[in-house]
Amino acid sequence: LDNVEVMIEDHPPPGEHLLGLYEGVPLTDRGIDYTWALPDRITLYRRPIERQAGGGEDAVRRVVAETVIHEVAHFFGITDERLHELGRD
């Protein structure tokens, strides 16, 4: 990954039920003129991840890994629909 910032916040934006969020321009949407852009961002939301994991470090690690894979897939241009088809939702 190049020019991607990973952040951790306690909670997602109000009204959102997310474990993580990718913000940026996916590789598949970048043209030849894509230069000098601010970093894309992957944000992990700590509290929802902990709730999803249900306790225990191993469970938290598993949910974090699944969330990172999901958000990195968006960086590569893979949609939620395609992730669902692949069983990675």
FENVENKA-V800920 format. One record per pair of residues at least 24 apart in sequence whose ideal C-beta (glycine too) atoms are under 10 Angstrom apart, sorted by the first residue. I is the first residue (numbers start at 0). J is the second residue. D is the distance in whole Angstrom. If there is no record, write none. Layout:
I_J_D + I_J_D
//
This chain:
0_26_10 + 0_38_10 + 0_39_8 + 0_41_9 + 0_71_7 + 0_74_7 + 0_75_9 + 1_26_10 + 1_38_9 + 1_39_9 + 1_74_10 + 2_36_7 + 2_37_8 + 2_38_5 + 2_39_6 + 3_38_6 + 3_39_5 + 3_40_7 + 3_41_6 + 3_70_9 + 3_71_8 + 3_74_6 + 4_37_9 + 4_38_4 + 4_39_7 + 4_40_5 + 4_41_7 + 4_42_9 + 5_38_10 + 5_39_10 + 5_40_8 + 5_41_5 + 5_42_8 + 5_43_7 + 5_67_8 + 5_70_9 + 5_71_10 + 6_40_6 + 6_41_7 + 6_42_5 + 6_43_7 + 6_44_10 + 7_41_10 + 7_42_7 + 7_43_5 + 7_44_8 + 7_45_6 + 7_48_9 + 7_63_10 + 8_42_6 + 8_43_8 + 8_44_6 + 8_45_7 + 8_46_9 + 9_44_7 + 9_45_5 + 9_46_5 + 9_47_9 + 9_49_10 + 10_44_6 + 10_45_8 + 10_46_5 + 10_47_7 + 11_42_8 + 11_43_10 + 11_44_5 + 11_46_9 + 11_47_7 + 12_42_10 + 12_44_9 + 15_44_9 + 15_47_9 + 16_44_10 + 16_47_7 + 17_42_9 + 17_43_9 + 17_44_6 + 17_47_7 + 17_48_10 + 17_66_9 + 17_70_10 + 18_42_10 + 18_43_7 + 18_44_6 + 18_45_10 + 18_46_10 + 18_47_5 + 18_48_5 + 18_50_9 + 18_51_6 + 18_52_10 + 18_62_7 + 18_63_9 + 18_65_8 + 18_66_5 + 18_67_10 + 18_69_8 + 18_70_9 + 19_43_5 + 19_44_6 + 19_47_9 + 19_48_8 + 19_62_10 + 19_63_9 + 19_65_9 + 19_66_4 + 19_67_7 + 19_68_10 + 19_69_7 + 19_70_5 + 19_71_10 + 19_73_9 + 20_44_8 + 20_66_10 + 20_69_10 + 20_70_7 + 20_73_9 + 21_69_8 + 21_70_4 + 21_71_8 + 21_72_8 + 21_73_4 + 21_74_6 + 21_75_10 + 22_70_9 + 22_73_9 + 22_74_10 + 23_73_8 + 23_74_7 + 24_74_9 + 24_76_10 + 25_72_9 + 25_73_6 + 25_74_6 + 25_75_7 + 25_76_4 + 25_77_8 + 25_78_9 + 26_73_10 + 26_74_7 + 26_75_6 + 26_76_6 + 26_77_10 + 27_74_10 + 27_75_7 + 27_76_3 + 27_77_9 + 27_78_10 + 28_76_7 + 29_76_9 + 39_70_10 + 39_73_9 + 39_74_6 + 40_70_9 + 40_74_10 + 41_66_9 + 41_67_7 + 41_69_10 + 41_70_4 + 41_71_7 + 41_73_8 + 41_74_7 + 42_70_8 + 43_67_7 + 43_70_8
//
